[in-house]
Amino acid sequence: MRAMMKPFSALFLAVLAACGTASAPARQDDSASVQTSPATTGLDPARMEAAIAEARSLAPLNAMVVMRDGAILYESTFNDGPPLTRAVNIKSASKSVLSALVGIAIERGVLEGVDQRVADVLGPEAAANSDPRINDLTVGHLLSMQAGLERTSGANYGAWVSSDNWVRDALSRPFVADPGGQMLYSTGSSHLLSAMLTRASGRSTLELAREWLGEPLGIAIPEWPTDPQGIYFGGNDMRLTPRDLARFGELYRLGGRIDGEQIVPAAWVEQSWTPRTRSPWSGEAYGYNWFLSQAGGYTVNYGWGYGGQMVFVVPDLALTVVMTSDIDVERGSDHIGALRALLAEHIIPAAAAGGAFAQS
């Protein structure tokens, strides 16, 4: 069952080691292989029963929610995981939520756009970096992980979060590439976006998240950690229930509009799902804080958090799948590959075949 995932294993381990977060599955970049959605509804019962059996065997997996055409067709907890109504740490899947806030901020004029210079908002901290390239760094570079600054993830993560000013520390790191160049996955880049939102709006990222996403979506967004200056951690440690994370995934599947309200600009969803760069470890495409891939022959756009906090969106099948896992899963495990296989080998085929699956 997992045989098809073996080529991904080494890549997953490499990204786990290098990023300090869950890694991206291997690239499948032949666009001609992406299928067009068949006119199906529901989920094939036999394939879903196989999916559920496989999910139960994955010890770190704590919860799974499967939505099709806006309806939850399957949801369950596993391995003594917390209830579906309890908020859990979604780790770096927070970056996809942060991207939505940036898109809304641009539409509302809080930020000027993806070409806005970071130094224009975070000038005093940016001044700590004498490299003139600091003045070329933009919002878009941060969103696509192309800042060019030395990464704060991986081996540098501990020193960064132990510093007395995370924003200044991230901005004062040396440039190891030009802005807009290679992908350098760094949670520091996401934290700079949170700082820009806070400085430009005069409000905390938590307040913005609750007003701009929580209220219109009808989801609860609990507090999450802040840096020493009180700026909410950008790109890590947000907490959502699996159901609420699925609701967020549905928002993007529907082009930013849900329940008759345009919450995230449709153009922003499209921009976020447009390839900007590729992971140097896996070749996976990356947009604005979303990974862009294929699985089971279909385009899959997804947010990804360390340990297996996943929100998969398969637009051509009207499918949104959330998986949350024990964040203490051991480094070097093949859990992320197993989750990808669960989606590609069972859930996507169940949706492609359709049927009248009924959760028991």
N, C-alpha and C positions, 0 to 999 in steps of 0.2 A: 504493500500500500504506500509506503514511504519511499519506495525505490526511486521515483522520479525526483525526490528532493535531494538525493545524495550529492549532485553537483553543486547545490547551494550551500552545503554544510560548512565548507572551509570559508566561504565568503561571509556567512553569518558570524562565524567565530572571529574573523578578522575585524569586522565592524564592531562587534561587541567589545573587543579589546581596544580598538582605536577610538571609538566614540564615547564609550561609557554609557551607551544606551543600546536598545535593541537595534539590530542591524537590518539592512534592506535585502530582500530576496534578489536573486540574480536577474539580470536584464534579459528580457525577451523583446527585442526591438524590431521584429519583422511585422510591421503594421498590417501587411497583407494577411497575416494569420488571425487577426482580430475578427471575431464573428459579429454578425448582425443579429440582434435579439430575435428569436422566434416569438411568435404570438402565443405565449404561454401565460398561465396564471398559476398561483399557488406553488406548491413544492411536491415533487414526486415522493410518495410515501416510503417506498423501499430505499431510495437513496438517502432520505432524511433519517430513517432508522439507522442506516449504516453510519451516517454522520454523527448521530447522537452516541452510538456505541463507541466510535473513535474518540469523540470528545471526552467521554467518561474515562477513557484509558490514559488521558494526558494529565498526569498528576499535578503539574503547576496550574492548569486551567481552572479558574474559579467560577466563571460565568460566561454564558453565550446568549446573545439575542439575535434573532434572524427576522428581518422585516422584508416584506415584499409588497410593492404597490401601496406603501404607507401603513400596512397592518403588521403587527407582531404575530408571526405564525409559529414561532418557537422561542422560548426563553427558559433558561434553567440555571441553577447553580450546581457546581461540582466540587468534590473533594473538600467538603466542609467550608466552602467559600462563604463570604458574607452575603446577606440577602440582596436581591436585585434593587431594593429600595435604599441601600446604604451607599453613600458616596465613597469611592475608592480612588487611590492615587493613580492618575492616568499617565504619569511620567511625561515623556516627550510628546505624547499625543496632544499635550497642552499647546504645542507649537501650532497645530492646525487651528485651534480655537483662537490663539493670539493673532493668527493671520486674518481671521474673520474680523476681529476688532480693528485691525489696521485698515482693512477694506472699508469698514463702516466709517472710521475716522476720516479717511480721505473723502468719502462721499459727503460727509458733514462739514468739511472744511477745517477740521481739527488738525489734520496733516495735509500738506500740499499735494502729495502724490508720491509715486515710487521713485521719482528723480530728485526728491527733496534731499538736501545734504544733511547728514547726521550732525555735522559740526554746527549747523545753523540752530539746532535745538539743544545740543549737549556741548556747547562751546567750551565752557571751563574745563570739563573733563577731557574733551578732545585735545585741548591745548597741551596736555601732558605728553602727547605724541608729537615729536618734532618732525616726523616724516611728512613731507608735503602731501603725500597721498591720502592723509587723513581728511583732507578737504574734498577728495573725490568720492568718499564713501557715502552711499545713498541708502534710503529705505529699502529699495529694491534689492540691493546687494545683501542686506541683512536677511531679508525674507528668503532669498535663494541660496543662502550660505556661501556667498561669494565675496565676503568682506575683504579677504586677503590678509586679515590679521591672524597672528598665531592663535590657534584654537585654545579655548578654555575647557573643552571636553577631554575625555581620555585621561592621560597622565597628568594634565594640567588642571583638572577639575578641582581637586582638593585644595590646592593653593589658591585658586581663584575664589572659591566660596569661603575660604578662611581670611580673605583680605578684608580690610576695613571699608573699602568702597568698590563694589563690584563693577560699577559703571566705569570709573576711572581705570581700574585694573584692566578691564576688557579693552578699553580704547588705547591704553598705553602699551599694549603688546606690540612687538615688532611686526612689520609687514613681511610675510613670507611669500606673498603673491600680490599682483595688482588687483585692486577692486574690480569686480566683474570677471575675474579669471576663474581659476579652478575652484571646485567645491571644497570647502573646508568646514565640515560639520562642527558647529560650535554653539553651545547653549548660551555663551556670552553674547553672540549676535542677537539671539532672541530676547535676551534680557535688555539689550539696548533699545529694542522696540518698545518694551514695556516702559522703560524710562522715558522714551520720547512721547508715548501716549500720556504719561503722567505729567510731564513738563508742559506739553502743548495744551492739554485740556485743563490743567489745574485740579484734576481729580485722579483718584487712584485707579489702577487697572481693574481692581476688584469692583469698584463702583461702576465703571464703564461696562464691564462684563455682565454685571447683574442687570443694568438698565438696557443695554443694547442687545443682549442675547438671552439672559435669564428670564426677564419679564415677558418678552414677546413669544419665547418658546415655551413658557410655562415650566421652566426647569429651575431647580435650586442650584446656586453656585456658592458653596461654602468658602470661607476664608482659606487661603493657602499661605505658605511662608513668604516673607519679605527679606530684602537685603538690609544691611545695617542702616541705610537711609530711609527705610520704610517703603521702598519700591517693590511691588509684588513680583515675585520670581517670574520672569518672562521665559516661557518655554519648558517649564518643569514643575512638577508637584501640584498641579491643579487637581481637584477632586470632583468627580461626577459619578452619579450612579450609572451602571451599564445601560439602563433604559434611557437616561438623559443623554448619554454619549451617542446612543443610537438616534435619538431625536436630532442631535446636532448633525450626524451623518446624513439623515434624511433632508435636512435643510439644504445641504450642498447638493444632494442628488436632485433636488427640485429646483436647482438654479437660484438658491437663496430665498425662495418664496415658499412659505408654508402657511396653511390655514388662511389663505387669502391675503397675507401680508408679506411684502418684500422686505426682508430683514437684512440680508446681505445683498449688495448690488449683484445682479446677474452677471454683469461684465467682470466683476471681481472673482466670482467662481470660475469663470472661463479663464481669466488670467492666472488664477492659482493653479489650475490644472493644465497650464501650458508649460511644456518642458523648458527649463532655463539652464540646467546643467546636469551633470551625471556624477553619481558617486564614484570616487576614485577606487573604491574597493570592490564594488559589485557591478558598476555600469548602470545601476538603476537611475532612471530619470527622476528629476526633482523640480517642482514648481515653486510656488510660494508657500513653503512649509507643508507641502503635501508630497508624498512619494507617488510616482506614476509608473504603473507596471501593467502586466497582463497575467492572468491566471485562468487556467481552464479554457484558454482561447478567447477570453474577454478582457477588455480594458478594465483595470482596477485602479482606483485612486484611493490612497489611504493615509491615515495618520497612525503613527507608530511610537509607542512608548516602551521604555526598557522593561524587560522581563515578560513582555507579551500583552501589552495594553494596546489593542488594535481596533480601529474603526475602518472597515473596508466598505467602499462604495462601488457598486458595479452598475453604472448607469444603464447599459443596454438591457439589463435584466430587471431593472427597477428594484435592485437588491441592496440592502444595507445590512452589514453583519458586524456586530461588536463582540470582541472576546477580551476578557480581563483575566489577569493571572496573578499569582503570587509574585510580588515584586522582589522577593528574596530568592527567586530561582537562581540556581548556581550558574555562575559564568561558565561559558564553554558548553552549555547544554545545547541540544538541537531543538529546543522547544519552539523557537520562532519558525524553523523549517516545518515542524509538525503542524503548527497553526496554518501556515501557508498551504500545506498539503490538505488539511481539513477543508479549507475553502475551495481549493482547485479541484480536488478529487471527489468531493462529496456534495458540498453545498451548492456550488455553481452548477454542477450537473443536475442536482435536484430542481433548481430553478429553471434550467434550460428545458428539462423534460416537463415540468409543471405537474399539477395533479391536485388532489384533494387531501393533502396531508392534514391530519387533525392531531394536535398535541394531546397526549393522554395524561 
